Amino acid sequence: EDKVVQSPLSLVVHEGDTVTLNCSYEVTNFRSLLWYKQEKKAPTFLFMLTSSGIEKKSGRLSSILDKKELFSILNITATQTGDSAIYLCAVGLNYGQNFVFGPGTRLSVLP
Amino acid sequence: SQTIHQWPATLVQPVGSPLSLECTVEGTSNPNLYWYRQAAGRGLQLLFYSVGIGQISSEVPQNLSASRPQDRQFILSSKKLLLSDSGFYLCAWSAGTKNIQYFGAGTRLSVL
């Protein structure tokens, strides 16, 4: 069974801290790994990773994939209260339903 | 540019009543369409997906059904709602070679 695991499930930090969110997966036909940010409603797309070792970066957020060890990390530096959200990791597959989602990490950034 | 519309935003329904949630996509042709449910504090559970008109794949046996009467329209239905159907329902689409899903704003359903 295809599976995506995220850790921690919940995290509370203060503004200015750096956080690392983890995503590991076990799937039979990997195509891509995606990160989403979900505030109150719809998840919004952050990154898609397909190759190991290539960092994707957008402002204070960055992510990297390790296809050998089957995991990805999402880093957020100098956190702000606006970073408070659920961060979802998803794996895109080459067959079937195409995507498997992890449970998400709930990040709370305190002022 | 592509947009996805999902409605209603919130819905309160009594047990045993019917359900119809609608999702439409604009600006793309032949998208893959998805319905997810998200329970409080949990990840997304895939309910249905469709790769074309009239083609529906069900991932989880349940009290719900889906239909795709037009290329860019996806409908989630139930004949009789259960308390356990409460949750946050998200519609999504993907297309092209990038294989990225884009989500609608969601419907928060409360069955009382």
Interface residues (C-beta under 8 A of the other chain):
Chain A: R31 S32 L34 Y36 K41 A42 P43 T44 F45 M48 L88 A90 G92 G96 Q97 N98 F99 V100 F101 G102 P103 G104 R106
Chain B: N32 Y34 Y36 G41 R42 G43 L44 L46 Y49 S57 E59 L90 S94 K98 N99 I100 Q101 Y102 F103 G104 A105 G106
